[in-house]
């Protein structure tokens, strides 16, 4: 028996749900939580998509207000006690920067001298015993810190002791340390790009490298991204397929959660892992969901859990690129003639570039003209680093230097290829041609959609039986 019209959540309804969550998180008003939750529950029970959209909007707004209240500036006070390292400490000249959590509030730390040196040796997730002063951040930095859940500043005076953290923290930090040790045989710039690609550790990437990748439209490859999750699942697929449905689902969710922790919950990886987790859950329940619906539900869930993600540029770049791929790449791949091995990556790359164009122009005011050819050329190199570089790096961390060099030889070639493509793309980037490139990309996507619609059978007249 079919459902009554208007009750099922269509793909368009799912997109409206995601937009409602984004609008509510941006609005962030202190609404009463019980009526908001009640509206969502009633909408789910009655299967009313319109009411559900309204409920998600007000619920995201209420959660957003609570998130902002959690980053209210703290009162100045002396503190001596435990803290958790939230971000991997990074040396910036004579000082070391990190984010720590004290009493469930995140604080920004800039430390020099002995406290800075001791802090630099620690990793995210580890526990510290610290002494210092908690205070509010300056007015100019308060909002930029708040959208990252950082409430204030901690003036670190002394690191007394430290602990290794939870089992999850210990396992991810050991893997990161092993990869770092395995990459010792790579030249420093190559090593920084390799670690950024496989685990998101881009702390030591020089400014020139970051500039080249951004100017050539490859900025998403200088750090870990949602693509890593795709390659991770591809690598683990042979093992997952051998499991029965329930253990397969549990193992898939465990792998996704562990990898998200390994990469420090980067917004793009967070989007990809949650989307993959929803897809795995739907599959385990015997339900089919389109990629558009999976993405929309992912955005809705993440913004309800963390409304401040609505202010993350990395999150919206990941979402918009993925939306472009799922909306346009199939039609583009079907409309453009040529060998599949060339057309498919071109279709995916162009769809992603057009999808992310609005976010790039809004934030950076520019878009790389050579992003499409650069991404098509860079994709094989990036895939090699992400799939082969991770296991090779782990083994390289356990063997002598000579064997480590051999294991990392393919990684070295791929990383050097990426650097070369980025360098050439940055050198030919012409500012006044950037709008032309964006319009041309949009034109190609529009033409492919028109051609796929014109060429498709209508009313089933010529469709094969």
Kinemage of the C-alpha trace (Angstrom):
@kinemage 1
@onewidth
@group {chain A} dominant
@subgroup {mainchain}
@vectorlist {calphas} color= white
{ca unk a 1} P 0.000 0.000 0.000
{ca unk a 2} L 1.523 3.334 -1.036
{ca unk a 3} L 2.029 6.230 1.325
{ca unk a 4} L -0.275 9.197 1.217
{ca unk a 5} L 1.137 12.158 -0.736
{ca unk a 6} L 3.072 14.710 1.265
{ca unk a 7} L 4.068 12.355 4.031
{ca unk a 8} L 7.241 10.776 2.667
{ca unk a 9} L 10.427 12.836 2.931
{ca unk a 10} L 11.613 13.242 -0.651
{ca unk a 11} L 15.120 14.256 -1.703
{ca unk a 12} L 13.887 17.837 -2.026
{ca unk a 13} L 12.373 17.583 1.441
{ca unk a 14} L 15.651 16.251 2.832
{ca unk a 15} L 17.518 19.203 1.296
{ca unk a 16} L 14.936 21.556 2.822
{ca unk a 17} L 15.529 19.834 6.163
{ca unk a 18} L 19.287 20.453 5.901
{ca unk a 19} L 18.718 24.099 4.964
{ca unk a 20} L 16.348 24.481 7.921
{ca unk a 21} L 19.012 23.054 10.242
{ca unk a 22} L 21.607 25.451 8.803
{ca unk a 23} L 19.270 28.450 9.099
{ca unk a 24} L 18.330 27.532 12.660
{ca unk a 25} L 21.949 27.030 13.712
{ca unk a 26} L 22.852 30.400 12.192
{ca unk a 27} L 19.880 32.149 13.848
{ca unk a 28} L 20.573 30.645 17.303
{ca unk a 29} L 17.884 31.976 19.603
{ca unk a 30} L 17.307 30.701 23.180
{ca unk a 31} L 14.047 28.876 22.538
{ca unk a 32} L 12.476 26.493 25.028
{ca unk a 33} L 13.949 23.062 24.375
{ca unk a 34} L 10.949 20.885 25.328
{ca unk a 35} L 8.519 22.353 22.719
{ca unk a 36} L 11.238 22.165 20.047
{ca unk a 37} L 11.938 18.489 20.743
{ca unk a 38} L 8.206 17.829 20.980
{ca unk a 39} L 7.613 19.369 17.549
{ca unk a 40} L 10.239 17.086 15.988
{ca unk a 41} L 8.864 13.969 17.718
{ca unk a 42} L 5.277 14.744 16.691
{ca unk a 43} L 6.406 15.352 13.107
{ca unk a 44} L 8.236 12.013 13.062
{ca unk a 45} L 5.289 10.127 14.543
{ca unk a 46} L 2.802 11.735 12.160
{ca unk a 47} L 5.277 11.592 9.240
{ca unk a 48} L 4.661 15.236 8.377
{ca unk a 49} L 7.669 16.515 6.468
{ca unk a 50} L 6.577 20.156 6.623
{ca unk a 51} L 6.235 20.073 10.400
{ca unk a 52} L 9.551 18.213 10.654
{ca unk a 53} L 11.319 21.007 8.759
{ca unk a 54} L 9.867 23.584 11.140
{ca unk a 55} L 10.801 21.439 14.147
{ca unk a 56} L 14.388 20.986 12.970
{ca unk a 57} L 14.718 24.745 12.422
{ca unk a 58} L 13.640 25.653 15.946
{ca unk a 59} L 15.575 22.771 17.498
{ca unk a 60} L 18.795 23.774 15.706
{ca unk a 61} L 18.217 27.339 16.848
{ca unk a 62} L 17.769 26.250 20.467
{ca unk a 63} L 20.864 24.035 20.347
{ca unk a 64} L 22.810 26.856 18.679
{ca unk a 65} L 21.972 29.256 21.497
{ca unk a 66} L 23.163 26.686 24.033
{ca unk a 67} L 26.404 26.219 22.093
{ca unk a 68} L 27.051 29.962 22.176
{ca unk a 69} L 26.340 30.098 25.898
{ca unk a 70} L 28.974 27.401 26.361
{ca unk a 71} L 31.668 29.720 24.993
{ca unk a 72} L 30.831 32.744 27.139
{ca unk a 73} L 34.054 34.490 28.258
{ca unk a 74} L 35.304 33.000 31.546
{ca unk a 75} L 36.010 35.048 34.640
{ca unk a 76} L 39.746 35.524 35.367
{ca unk a 77} L 41.045 32.977 37.874
{ca unk a 78} L 44.134 31.044 38.861
{ca unk a 79} L 43.984 27.354 37.994
{ca unk a 80} L 45.991 24.336 39.039
{ca unk a 81} L 44.697 20.955 37.965
{ca unk a 82} L 44.048 18.615 35.073
{ca unk a 83} L 43.530 19.612 31.448
{ca unk a 84} L 43.062 17.693 28.206
{ca unk a 85} L 45.003 18.557 25.053
{ca unk a 86} L 42.444 19.169 22.294
{ca unk a 87} L 44.667 20.095 19.345
{ca unk a 88} L 48.171 18.869 18.578
{ca unk a 89} L 50.621 21.538 19.799
{ca unk a 90} L 52.275 23.524 17.001
{ca unk a 91} L 55.438 25.580 17.243
{ca unk a 92} L 55.108 29.103 15.864
{ca unk a 93} L 58.568 30.610 16.128
{ca unk a 94} L 59.497 31.026 19.804
{ca unk a 95} L 56.060 29.995 21.109
{ca unk a 96} L 53.935 26.837 21.019
{ca unk a 97} L 50.216 26.996 20.269
{ca unk a 98} L 47.584 24.483 21.378
{ca unk a 99} L 44.010 24.222 22.590
{ca unk a 100} L 43.291 22.583 25.931
{ca unk a 101} L 40.085 21.725 27.767
{ca unk a 102} L 39.627 22.693 31.400
{ca unk a 103} L 36.347 21.956 33.214
{ca unk a 104} L 34.621 21.149 29.906
{ca unk a 105} L 35.646 24.511 28.406
{ca unk a 106} L 38.201 24.898 25.630
{ca unk a 107} L 40.960 27.461 26.098
{ca unk a 108} L 43.592 28.848 23.722
{ca unk a 109} L 47.214 28.439 24.827
{ca unk a 110} L 50.348 30.246 23.621
{ca unk a 111} L 53.380 29.222 25.655
{ca unk a 112} L 57.084 30.007 25.417
{ca unk a 113} L 60.154 28.794 27.285
{ca unk a 114} L 60.046 25.639 29.373
{ca unk a 115} L 56.201 25.371 29.505
{ca unk a 116} L 56.096 25.647 25.713
{ca unk a 117} L 58.756 22.989 25.227
{ca unk a 118} L 56.964 20.573 27.548
{ca unk a 119} L 53.628 21.268 25.876
{ca unk a 120} L 55.128 20.689 22.419
{ca unk a 121} L 55.945 17.090 23.325
{ca unk a 122} L 52.302 16.208 23.945
{ca unk a 123} L 49.544 15.098 21.529
{ca unk a 124} L 45.804 15.650 21.269
{ca unk a 125} L 43.790 13.598 23.759
{ca unk a 126} L 46.522 13.393 26.379
{ca unk a 127} L 45.968 14.654 29.926
{ca unk a 128} L 48.099 17.326 31.590
{ca unk a 129} L 48.499 18.719 35.083
{ca unk a 130} L 48.940 22.434 34.533
{ca unk a 131} L 49.281 25.683 36.444
{ca unk a 132} L 48.333 29.058 35.048
{ca unk a 133} L 45.639 31.698 34.674
{ca unk a 134} L 42.287 31.499 32.882
{ca unk a 135} L 41.055 34.728 31.320
{ca unk a 136} L 38.838 36.015 28.520
{ca unk a 137} L 40.296 36.458 25.055
{ca unk a 138} L 40.686 39.867 23.433
{ca unk a 139} L 37.594 41.395 21.827
{ca unk a 140} L 39.098 41.091 18.359
{ca unk a 141} L 39.623 37.331 18.656
{ca unk a 142} L 36.616 36.355 20.762
{ca unk a 143} L 34.263 35.413 17.911
{ca unk a 144} L 36.871 33.619 15.770
{ca unk a 145} L 37.735 31.490 18.797
{ca unk a 146} L 34.127 30.993 19.867
{ca unk a 147} L 33.057 29.394 16.564
{ca unk a 148} L 35.731 26.756 17.287
{ca unk a 149} L 34.244 26.178 20.784
{ca unk a 150} L 37.111 28.074 22.447
{ca unk a 151} L 35.819 30.157 25.357
{ca unk a 152} L 38.956 31.998 26.444
{ca unk a 153} L 42.703 31.927 26.995
{ca unk a 154} L 44.933 29.965 29.343
{ca unk a 155} L 48.229 31.599 30.312
{ca unk a 156} L 50.351 28.519 30.879
{ca unk a 157} L 52.993 28.865 33.578
{ca unk a 158} L 53.914 25.267 34.266
{ca unk a 159} L 53.293 21.732 32.971
{ca unk a 160} L 53.656 19.573 36.062
{ca unk a 161} L 52.809 16.104 34.725
{ca unk a 162} L 51.001 14.323 31.909
{ca unk a 163} L 49.056 11.135 31.095
{ca unk a 164} L 48.436 9.172 27.916
{ca unk a 165} L 44.647 9.541 27.841
{ca unk a 166} L 42.001 6.989 26.832
{ca unk a 167} L 42.553 3.767 24.903
{ca unk a 168} L 41.261 5.438 21.740
{ca unk a 169} L 43.687 8.315 22.247
{ca unk a 170} L 46.593 5.954 22.841
{ca unk a 171} L 45.838 3.908 19.729
{ca unk a 172} L 45.488 6.910 17.392
{ca unk a 173} L 48.549 8.664 18.800
{ca unk a 174} L 50.646 5.518 18.406
{ca unk a 175} L 49.608 5.205 14.772
{ca unk a 176} L 50.349 8.879 14.129
{ca unk a 177} L 53.745 8.558 15.811
{ca unk a 178} L 54.529 5.438 13.767
{ca unk a 179} L 53.598 7.202 10.517
{ca unk a 180} L 55.706 10.195 11.487
{ca unk a 181} L 58.677 7.958 12.229
{ca unk a 182} L 58.165 6.085 8.955
{ca unk a 183} L 58.172 9.379 7.047
{ca unk a 184} L 61.602 10.311 8.444
{ca unk a 185} L 63.173 9.271 5.125
{ca unk a 186} L 61.200 11.880 3.168
{ca unk a 187} L 62.414 15.429 2.621
{ca unk a 188} L 60.726 17.845 5.103
{ca unk a 189} L 58.318 19.469 2.620
{ca unk a 190} L 57.408 16.074 1.124
{ca unk a 191} L 56.922 14.715 4.629
{ca unk a 192} L 54.619 17.582 5.603
{ca unk a 193} L 52.445 17.052 2.511
{ca unk a 194} L 52.360 13.284 3.016
{ca unk a 195} L 51.280 13.586 6.646
{ca unk a 196} L 48.660 16.161 5.687
{ca unk a 197} L 47.222 13.823 3.072
{ca unk a 198} L 47.020 10.683 5.205
{ca unk a 199} L 46.227 11.945 8.722
{ca unk a 200} L 45.567 15.677 8.383
{ca unk a 201} L 48.781 16.755 10.140
{ca unk a 202} L 49.518 19.926 8.157
{ca unk a 203} L 51.262 21.779 10.990
{ca unk a 204} L 54.665 21.819 9.299
{ca unk a 205} L 53.622 22.684 5.749
{ca unk a 206} L 55.475 25.798 4.534
{ca unk a 207} L 53.483 28.836 3.435
{ca unk a 208} L 54.703 28.460 -0.155
{ca unk a 209} L 53.311 24.923 -0.399
{ca unk a 210} L 49.923 25.959 0.998
{ca unk a 211} L 49.815 28.900 -1.432
{ca unk a 212} L 50.580 26.714 -4.472
{ca unk a 213} L 47.891 24.193 -3.592
{ca unk a 214} L 45.256 26.846 -2.959
{ca unk a 215} L 46.138 28.886 -6.055
{ca unk a 216} L 45.893 25.805 -8.280
{ca unk a 217} L 42.580 24.600 -6.811
{ca unk a 218} L 44.189 21.700 -4.924
{ca unk a 219} L 43.840 23.101 -1.422
{ca unk a 220} L 41.676 20.151 -0.380
{ca unk a 221} L 44.602 17.815 -1.090
{ca unk a 222} L 47.116 19.531 1.196
{ca unk a 223} L 45.212 18.130 4.173
{ca unk a 224} L 43.029 15.140 4.926
{ca unk a 225} L 39.590 15.247 3.285
{ca unk a 226} L 36.455 13.233 2.724
{ca unk a 227} L 38.232 11.332 -0.051
{ca unk a 228} L 40.332 9.592 2.581
{ca unk a 229} L 37.192 7.972 3.978
{ca unk a 230} L 36.307 6.613 0.525
{ca unk a 231} L 39.750 5.095 0.130
{ca unk a 232} L 39.682 3.761 3.700
{ca unk a 233} L 36.440 1.896 3.032
{ca unk a 234} L 37.827 0.618 -0.272
{ca unk a 235} L 40.891 -0.777 1.486
{ca unk a 236} L 38.863 -2.396 4.285
{ca unk a 237} L 36.098 -3.679 1.974
{ca unk a 238} L 37.602 -7.176 1.455
{ca unk a 239} L 37.529 -7.758 5.214
{ca unk a 240} L 34.099 -6.160 5.745
{ca unk a 241} L 32.493 -8.281 3.001
{ca unk a 242} L 33.457 -11.465 4.814
{ca unk a 243} L 31.467 -10.482 7.911
{ca unk a 244} L 27.819 -11.180 8.588
{ca unk a 245} L 25.469 -8.139 8.400
{ca unk a 246} L 25.435 -7.083 12.057
{ca unk a 247} L 29.183 -7.574 12.707
{ca unk a 248} L 29.875 -5.872 9.353
{ca unk a 249} L 27.860 -2.829 10.427
{ca unk a 250} L 29.532 -2.708 13.836
{ca unk a 251} L 33.012 -3.056 12.333
{ca unk a 252} L 32.269 -0.390 9.713
{ca unk a 253} L 31.113 2.062 12.363
{ca unk a 254} L 34.157 1.291 14.511
{ca unk a 255} L 36.552 1.852 11.586
{ca unk a 256} L 34.863 5.150 10.705
{ca unk a 257} L 34.914 6.406 14.309
{ca unk a 258} L 38.558 5.415 14.774
{ca unk a 259} L 39.627 7.115 11.540
{ca unk a 260} L 37.754 10.289 12.481
{ca unk a 261} L 39.661 10.310 15.776
{ca unk a 262} L 42.948 9.615 13.969
{ca unk a 263} L 42.433 12.679 11.756
{ca unk a 264} L 41.364 14.850 14.713
{ca unk a 265} L 37.742 15.124 13.551
{ca unk a 266} L 38.478 17.464 10.649
{ca unk a 267} L 35.162 18.914 9.344
{ca unk a 268} L 35.453 17.282 5.900
{ca unk a 269} L 36.301 13.890 7.416
{ca unk a 270} L 33.505 14.312 9.949
{ca unk a 271} L 31.046 14.940 7.103
{ca unk a 272} L 32.299 11.919 5.169
{ca unk a 273} L 32.356 9.528 8.138
{ca unk a 274} L 28.853 10.458 9.286
{ca unk a 275} L 27.547 10.159 5.720
{ca unk a 276} L 29.207 6.753 5.353
{ca unk a 277} L 27.820 5.699 8.729
{ca unk a 278} L 24.259 6.673 7.747
{ca unk a 279} L 24.672 4.796 4.448
{ca unk a 280} L 25.960 1.696 6.262
{ca unk a 281} L 23.051 1.860 8.695
{ca unk a 282} L 20.508 2.182 5.887
{ca unk a 283} L 22.086 -0.788 4.119
{ca unk a 284} L 22.024 -2.881 7.306
{ca unk a 285} L 18.321 -2.072 7.729
{ca unk a 286} L 17.602 -3.061 4.132
{ca unk a 287} L 16.731 0.473 3.024
{ca unk a 288} L 17.965 2.360 0.011
{ca unk a 289} L 18.664 6.089 0.114
{ca unk a 290} L 19.911 8.399 -2.616
{ca unk a 291} L 23.226 10.196 -2.201
{ca unk a 292} L 21.366 13.512 -2.027
{ca unk a 293} L 19.280 12.298 0.889
{ca unk a 294} L 22.293 10.822 2.665
{ca unk a 295} L 24.149 14.130 2.375
{ca unk a 296} L 21.145 16.151 3.543
{ca unk a 297} L 20.576 13.901 6.562
{ca unk a 298} L 24.297 14.106 7.368
{ca unk a 299} L 24.230 17.899 7.349
{ca unk a 300} L 21.071 17.934 9.475
{ca unk a 301} L 22.489 15.510 12.053
{ca unk a 302} L 25.841 17.268 12.338
{ca unk a 303} L 24.311 20.725 12.721
{ca unk a 304} L 21.981 19.466 15.433
{ca unk a 305} L 24.899 17.889 17.303
{ca unk a 306} L 27.270 20.825 16.718
{ca unk a 307} L 25.441 23.968 15.517
{ca unk a 308} L 28.685 25.966 15.427
{ca unk a 309} L 29.726 23.903 12.382
{ca unk a 310} L 27.532 26.303 10.416
{ca unk a 311} L 30.436 28.768 10.701
{ca unk a 312} L 33.105 26.309 9.462
{ca unk a 313} L 34.393 27.067 5.967
{ca unk a 314} L 35.910 23.598 5.669
{ca unk a 315} L 32.571 21.988 6.487
{ca unk a 316} L 30.661 23.960 3.846
{ca unk a 317} L 33.336 23.401 1.203
{ca unk a 318} L 33.067 19.659 1.816
{ca unk a 319} L 29.254 19.744 1.731
{ca unk a 320} L 28.995 21.913 -1.391
{ca unk a 321} L 31.591 19.878 -3.298
{ca unk a 322} L 29.806 16.636 -2.403
{ca unk a 323} L 26.445 18.103 -3.391
{ca unk a 324} L 27.862 19.095 -6.754
{ca unk a 325} L 29.190 15.587 -7.300
{ca unk a 326} L 25.960 13.783 -6.420
{ca unk a 327} L 23.772 16.201 -8.411
{ca unk a 328} L 25.742 16.706 -11.600
{ca unk a 329} L 28.536 14.177 -12.101
{ca unk a 330} L 26.295 11.308 -13.394
{ca unk a 331} L 24.707 13.527 -16.072
{ca unk a 332} L 28.057 15.069 -16.960
{ca unk a 333} L 29.754 11.669 -17.268
{ca unk a 334} L 26.925 10.432 -19.497
{ca unk a 335} L 26.936 13.504 -21.763
{ca unk a 336} L 30.660 13.840 -22.443
{ca unk a 337} L 32.117 11.386 -24.979
{ca unk a 338} L 35.412 9.668 -24.357
{ca unk a 339} L 36.977 6.811 -22.407
{ca unk a 340} L 35.438 6.203 -18.994
{ca unk a 341} L 38.804 6.286 -17.217
{ca unk a 342} L 39.177 9.922 -18.299
{ca unk a 343} L 35.563 11.117 -18.375
{ca unk a 344} L 34.592 9.923 -14.887
{ca unk a 345} L 37.315 11.770 -12.932
{ca unk a 346} L 36.751 14.853 -15.097
{ca unk a 347} L 33.016 14.746 -14.383
{ca unk a 348} L 33.552 14.345 -10.649
{ca unk a 349} L 36.188 17.075 -10.512
{ca unk a 350} L 34.197 19.599 -12.548
{ca unk a 351} L 31.003 18.918 -10.589
{ca unk a 352} L 32.853 19.395 -7.308
{ca unk a 353} L 34.507 22.608 -8.508
{ca unk a 354} L 31.214 24.109 -9.654
{ca unk a 355} L 29.523 22.995 -6.439
{ca unk a 356} L 32.142 24.614 -4.245
{ca unk a 357} L 32.511 27.762 -6.396
{ca unk a 358} L 29.987 29.822 -4.440
{ca unk a 359} L 31.683 29.062 -1.116
{ca unk a 360} L 35.156 29.765 -2.548
{ca unk a 361} L 34.109 33.098 -4.033
{ca unk a 362} L 32.260 34.099 -0.873
{ca unk a 363} L 35.168 33.313 1.458
{ca unk a 364} L 38.270 33.884 -0.673
{ca unk a 365} L 36.932 36.143 -3.421
{ca unk a 366} L 38.607 34.036 -6.090
{ca unk a 367} L 38.726 30.595 -7.631
{ca unk a 368} L 41.592 28.882 -9.402
{ca unk a 369} L 41.175 28.844 -13.188
{ca unk a 370} L 43.172 25.625 -13.544
{ca unk a 371} L 41.348 23.705 -10.840
{ca unk a 372} L 39.746 21.213 -13.259
{ca unk a 373} L 42.859 20.012 -15.144
{ca unk a 374} L 44.917 20.216 -11.943
{ca unk a 375} L 42.472 17.987 -10.060
{ca unk a 376} L 42.215 15.476 -12.920
{ca unk a 377} L 46.007 15.190 -13.043
{ca unk a 378} L 46.411 15.148 -9.260
{ca unk a 379} L 43.731 12.563 -8.498
{ca unk a 380} L 45.849 9.457 -9.334
{ca unk a 381} L 48.742 10.792 -7.252
{ca unk a 382} L 46.500 11.574 -4.296
{ca unk a 383} L 44.809 8.173 -4.549
{ca unk a 384} L 48.203 6.454 -4.472
{ca unk a 385} L 49.289 8.360 -1.352
{ca unk a 386} L 46.008 7.757 0.457
{ca unk a 387} L 45.729 4.041 -0.319
{ca unk a 388} L 49.333 2.834 -0.485
{ca unk a 389} L 50.994 5.550 1.573
{ca unk a 390} L 49.159 4.707 4.793
{ca unk a 391} L 50.071 0.996 5.060
{ca unk a 392} L 53.524 1.640 3.599
{ca unk a 393} L 54.106 4.367 6.156
{ca unk a 394} L 53.121 2.088 9.028
{ca unk a 395} L 55.535 -0.618 7.924
{ca unk a 396} L 58.247 1.987 7.244
{ca unk a 397} L 57.984 3.034 10.861
{ca unk a 398} L 59.067 -0.450 11.952
{ca unk a 399} L 61.994 -1.122 9.588
{ca unk a 400} L 65.489 0.335 9.050
{ca unk a 401} L 66.009 3.438 6.899
{ca unk a 402} L 67.021 1.515 3.768
{ca unk a 403} L 63.798 -0.485 3.661
{ca unk a 404} L 61.775 2.592 4.626
{ca unk a 405} L 63.161 4.414 1.567
{ca unk a 406} L 62.060 1.550 -0.697
{ca unk a 407} L 58.604 1.389 0.880
{ca unk a 408} L 58.130 5.117 0.469
{ca unk a 409} L 59.432 5.254 -3.117
{ca unk a 410} L 55.908 5.246 -4.669
{ca unk a 411} L 54.792 7.767 -2.041
{ca unk a 412} L 57.744 10.018 -2.892
{ca unk a 413} L 56.935 9.906 -6.609
{ca unk a 414} L 53.247 10.678 -5.991
{ca unk a 415} L 53.978 13.508 -3.544
{ca unk a 416} L 56.504 15.073 -5.912
{ca unk a 417} L 53.930 14.780 -8.694
{ca unk a 418} L 51.369 16.627 -6.569
{ca unk a 419} L 53.867 19.362 -5.749
{ca unk a 420} L 54.746 19.760 -9.419
{ca unk a 421} L 51.101 20.009 -10.512
{ca unk a 422} L 50.366 22.547 -7.770
{ca unk a 423} L 53.426 24.614 -8.657
{ca unk a 424} L 52.539 24.759 -12.368
{ca unk a 425} L 48.900 25.542 -11.605
{ca unk a 426} L 49.874 28.379 -9.264
{ca unk a 427} L 52.312 29.856 -11.774
{ca unk a 428} L 49.685 30.121 -14.533
{ca unk a 429} L 46.889 31.422 -12.283
{ca unk a 430} L 45.626 34.651 -13.894
{ca unk a 431} L 43.349 36.781 -11.739
{ca unk a 432} L 41.200 38.329 -14.474
{ca unk a 433} L 40.495 34.914 -16.038
{ca unk a 434} L 39.111 33.388 -12.831
{ca unk a 435} L 35.474 34.463 -13.455
{ca unk a 436} L 35.793 33.097 -16.989
{ca unk a 437} L 36.859 29.720 -15.636
{ca unk a 438} L 33.958 29.574 -13.188
{ca unk a 439} L 31.410 30.571 -15.833
{ca unk a 440} L 32.875 28.073 -18.294
{ca unk a 441} L 32.614 25.275 -15.735
{ca unk a 442} L 29.015 26.163 -14.955
{ca unk a 443} L 28.276 26.297 -18.671
{ca unk a 444} L 29.682 22.810 -19.242
{ca unk a 445} L 27.635 21.400 -16.369
{ca unk a 446} L 24.480 23.146 -17.625
{ca unk a 447} L 25.061 21.870 -21.152
{ca unk a 448} L 25.589 18.314 -19.921
{ca unk a 449} L 22.378 18.425 -17.894
{ca unk a 450} L 20.445 19.752 -20.889
{ca unk a 451} L 21.958 17.122 -23.182
{ca unk a 452} L 21.255 14.268 -20.752
{ca unk a 453} L 17.628 15.411 -20.453
{ca unk a 454} L 17.167 15.819 -24.198
{ca unk a 455} L 18.818 12.494 -24.907
{ca unk a 456} L 16.889 10.547 -22.272
{ca unk a 457} L 13.737 8.609 -23.244
{ca unk a 458} L 10.459 10.354 -22.515
{ca unk a 459} L 7.410 8.698 -21.048
{ca unk a 460} L 9.106 5.354 -21.506
{ca unk a 461} L 8.423 5.368 -25.278
{ca unk a 462} L 11.891 4.324 -26.288
{ca unk a 463} L 13.048 2.832 -23.052
{ca unk a 464} L 14.191 -0.750 -23.223
{ca unk a 465} L 11.862 -3.280 -21.712
